[in-house]
Amino acid sequence: MWFWQRTELWLGYSMEEFNRLRRILDQNGIEYDYRIRDRIKMDPFGSERRINSMARMGENPAYRKRYYLYVNKENQEYARHLISDSPKEQ
């Protein structure tokens, strides 16, 4: 799916919710795209940059990754209906 054909359906920090919504879209045959952004920058040698690690002291690790779900613009209304009507997992 090309970026101009899609629209953002959901943005959040919960991997569980992200996976729940993906299952709903899969079960209903809705094509989607996703992106996962990690807020920690790594240097070429695989370690965190020192400035970033000092700036993040006291930060909640649950908010380290941000999850994005995108759907085709044509399916946006139907997809929103599906995810709003589905019960949240406990």
C-alpha positions as CSV (number, residue, x, y, z in Angstrom):
1,M,0.0,0.0,0.0
2,W,1.5,3.3,-1.0
3,F,1.7,6.1,1.6
4,W,-0.8,8.3,-0.4
5,Q,-3.4,5.5,-0.4
6,R,-3.4,5.0,3.4
7,T,-4.6,6.9,6.4
8,E,-3.7,6.5,10.1
9,L,-6.2,4.3,11.9
10,W,-4.5,4.0,15.3
11,L,-1.5,5.3,17.2
12,G,-0.6,4.0,20.6
13,Y,2.0,2.6,23.0
14,S,0.4,-0.7,23.9
15,M,1.8,-3.8,22.0
16,E,-1.2,-5.8,23.3
17,E,-3.7,-3.3,21.9
18,F,-1.7,-3.1,18.7
19,N,-1.8,-6.9,18.2
20,R,-5.5,-7.0,19.1
21,L,-6.4,-4.5,16.5
22,R,-4.2,-6.3,13.9
23,R,-6.1,-9.5,14.6
24,I,-9.5,-7.7,14.1
25,L,-8.3,-6.3,10.7
26,D,-6.9,-9.7,9.7
27,Q,-10.2,-11.5,10.6
28,N,-12.2,-9.1,8.5
29,G,-9.9,-9.2,5.5
30,I,-8.8,-5.5,5.8
31,E,-5.4,-4.8,4.3
32,Y,-3.3,-2.7,6.7
33,D,0.2,-1.4,7.1
34,Y,2.0,-0.7,10.3
35,R,5.1,1.0,11.7
36,I,6.9,0.6,15.0
37,R,9.1,3.5,16.2
38,D,11.6,3.0,18.9
39,R,12.5,6.2,20.7
40,I,16.0,5.1,21.6
41,K,18.6,5.9,19.0
42,M,21.4,3.4,18.5
43,D,24.9,4.2,17.3
44,P,26.4,2.1,14.5
45,F,28.0,-0.2,17.1
46,G,24.7,-1.2,18.7
47,S,24.8,0.8,21.9
48,E,22.6,3.7,23.0
49,R,23.8,7.2,22.6
50,R,24.9,8.5,25.9
51,I,23.1,11.8,25.7
52,N,19.8,10.0,25.0
53,S,20.3,7.6,27.9
54,M,21.0,10.5,30.3
55,A,18.0,12.5,29.1
56,R,15.7,9.5,29.6
57,M,16.4,8.8,33.2
58,G,13.1,8.2,35.0
59,E,11.2,7.7,31.8
60,N,8.6,5.0,31.8
61,P,9.9,2.1,29.6
62,A,6.3,1.2,28.6
63,Y,6.3,4.3,26.4
64,R,9.5,3.5,24.6
65,K,7.9,2.2,21.4
66,R,5.1,3.8,19.5
67,Y,2.9,1.7,17.3
68,Y,1.1,3.0,14.2
69,L,-1.6,1.2,12.2
70,Y,-2.6,2.4,8.7
71,V,-5.5,1.3,6.4
72,N,-6.4,2.1,2.9
73,K,-8.5,5.3,2.8
74,E,-11.4,3.4,1.2
75,N,-11.6,1.0,4.2
76,Q,-11.1,3.7,6.9
77,E,-14.7,4.0,8.0
78,Y,-15.3,0.3,8.1
79,A,-12.1,-0.4,10.0
80,R,-12.9,2.3,12.6
81,H,-16.3,0.8,13.1
82,L,-14.8,-2.7,13.6
83,I,-12.2,-1.6,16.2
84,S,-14.7,0.7,18.1
85,D,-17.3,-2.1,18.4
86,S,-14.9,-4.8,19.5
87,P,-14.5,-5.4,23.3
88,K,-11.1,-4.7,24.8
89,E,-9.3,-7.8,26.2
90,Q,-8.8,-7.9,29.9
